[in-house]
Every structure is written in C-alpha cells, then in structure tokens.
Amino acid sequence: MLKNAPKFYEVAKRIVEITEDCIVVAHNSQFDYRILRTEFKRLGFPFVRKTLCTVELSKQLIPDQASYSLGKLTRALGIPVSDRHRANGDAMATVKLFKILLSKDLEKTIIKDNVKQDIEKRLKDTHRTIIDNLPSVTGVYYIHNENGDIIYIGKSKNIKHRINQHFSNTSSKSKKLQLHARTVTYEATGSELVALLKESEEIKRNKPIYNRALRRTTFTHALFSFIDDNGYINLKIEKTNNDEKPITTFSNMQSAKSFMFRVVEHYELCQKLTGLYPTKSNCFNYTIKSCNGACISEETPDDYNKRVEELIAKNSYDNKNMLIIDQGRSVDEKSVIYIENGIFKGLGFYDLNHQITNIKVLESIITPMENNRDSQHIIQSYMRRNKRIKTIVI
C-alpha cells in the first residue's frame, strides 16, 4: 500500500483544505495531530488545528470499559468495522463512536466548549447565513449566544424551517432570540420520538434562559382506573396528581376525551363505566346495542374486564421489558428506546441487530436518561399517535 502511495507534500494542500475551520476528531488525537504537525513542519508550514480525542471522551462518557482501544471499544458497543487497521475502516468506526459520544453528552459540554471559537470567527454572519447552513432534517437544535452558551433548545421535523420561523417571527420571545442568537448547532435524530425525549431531558439539564415555558409539565390530565362494588374496572379522566399512578397521560382534557371516545368504540366498552355518560341506569350505547350491558350488570365483570385490561396493557408499559424501534439518522440505521421493568432507561442508535439482542451491548450504546412523568408522557402519547411503531418485548 505504501509503495504506490503519494508522498506527504503531494497531499499536504488537500489536508489543509479539508481541515480548514474544522475540529480534527481522532482516536488518541494527540498522536495523529503530532504526526501531522511534524510532517507540515518539515515542509516549513505551521499546521494548527483544534482537536478532540475520542479516547478521552469515551473515558468520560462511557466509563468502566475493559479497554479503550478502538478495536475493543467498537466491539463492546457493537459498532460494525470493515477494513480494520486501514485508514477508511478506522475513520468510519471513529465517526460512529463519535456520534454515540455526542448523543451521550446530555450536558452538551462538547458543543459548548467548541462553539465559542466558531462564533468569534462568524460574528458578522446574518441570520440568513445561519439558516442556509442548516439541514432540513428531524432533530434537536441549540441556539447559542456570543459566549457559546445555549439560550434555547428545541426540536423539529425540519430544523431549517423551524429556525427560519424563529428568525422571522415577531413574537416577544422570537425577538429576544433574534437579538442574542449568534449561531445554531443541531443533532440529527431521524426519529421524532428521540428528538422529543432529548429535548425534554436537555432542557432540564441545561436550563436555557428562553425555555422557561417548556420546563413546565407538558401534560395536564391522565387516565386512571378503579374497581367498583360490582367488580367492574372503571376508567376515569382526571387532572394529574402525585398520589395516583396513571395508565397514560394527555396534554389537555380535549385530547383525553377524544382518546376515550375512540377506545370505547374500539374495545366495546361501556360509556357509563368510562365516565363519558353519567347515569344511574344504562348508558346511551346500550340503547343503540353498542354496549353489552356492563352498565346494568348484564355482561359479566370477567368478560368486560378482559377488554379493559387489554386497553390498559396497550397504553401502558408498566412492568414491561421492551424496546421501541424507530427511524435512525440514515437509511441503514435505527433508533431504539429501552424500557426495563416499566422504567425508561434511555435511547440510542444501532446498525446491526446484535446490538439490541445482546443486552450488554445494548446497555453500552444507550444514552441513560431520567425516567420521569415527562418522558413517560412523551413515549405513551407518541405510541398512541403512531400505531405502526415497532415494539420488541424482551
């Protein structure tokens, strides 16, 4: 390979061009950077670039690994590697590792530490230039001020379009963003569910100054159940509280009622026992032969409760071990949401099935996240809206 390879001076100009205004990312970057600087020094050219080391980042963000060599780390994370110990194979493996590290960096330290230098070079950029450099993809975006601090975090199915709205809107908040925004960074997710979960988690961790409204709870009502004196499972919609554990949650009363009307029809439930038709006798659906008579004890509690339990199981992941599979950032990639014993553990991306079938590898590629009511609401409401989303029980 070396026999017919070009000499360094033949590719030096191209190296300068492709690394201009870039951060050099490498596994053990100190070694690679030293080699590059030495070769350029021999040519009489001072080569200065900012670097990031995936070895150091891995030690911070993926602790307790047996080894941090590229080969062993990629195997532990299930990252597919072709042409091991060849330039292209190792570079692509490092790209995949770096994507995992960026995803795990919920404090956004990597972005914040490196974005300030870029801002200083581009202070004269207009909002139009910022928008032109953004992609039309699904993901999470971060608006930074002149110090590189994140002042707003949002999610969108089209980041370019959403930022354009921020910079052209005349609302009070938009005007403040327009005044202080100096650059926008983003993280593509492919999946809207992943974007929603990352947005919620990272707002809580970073507390951007213009995200005050989104820090509040995103749901107001919830679905609860109880067993009446006759042994029937009743369902009720009430405002959320900290005393009872809900089956699922809703953004408002209207979406809760719409959901209830749909499931009453789908599961052939009683309007009276679901709180939709207050009465001391039979419900309206019984009159038109759409209810089997649970309201007046004509249908047995066992038969009726089976359908209610089916509804509850469908709309709650309580005590379940499951994976939710959604789109990834590229055609050959998928995103995965990991739920263990009914607890949301985190999310990640994978290329090969063995990365999710091997629990040890799965736990390594997952970005741990808080299991709170916001994340539960996001997952449950997303699954309600997207009936065809793939789930795997483990």
Disulfide bonds with the S-S distance in Angstrom:
none
